[in-house]
Amino acid sequence: MSKAGTPSLTADPNAVFRNSALYREFLLEREEILRHKWYLSEQAGLDVGFEKALLDWIVKHRAAWRCQRENALAKEKTGG
């Protein structure tokens, strides 16, 4: 750790990314896309692939998911 309390790049160059809010949000979004891929693949009876699932999820679900995430984050900040 550096004096400012941030991870030192020399000790672990990936620590900054793993600890960033943006990276955590990316991982949560990726998890939703993979869940959607599984659902679409089950419906189709075959693996639809990540790209098809990604595009379908973005068009049909991303806006609502982002809104839910933003509301959840706002509740966390206010303690509600």
Secondary structure, 3 states (H helix, E strand, C coil): CCCCCCCCCCCCCCHHHHCCHHHHHHHHHHHHHHHHHHHHHHHHCCCCCHHHHHHHHHHHCHHHHHHHHHHHHHHHHHCC
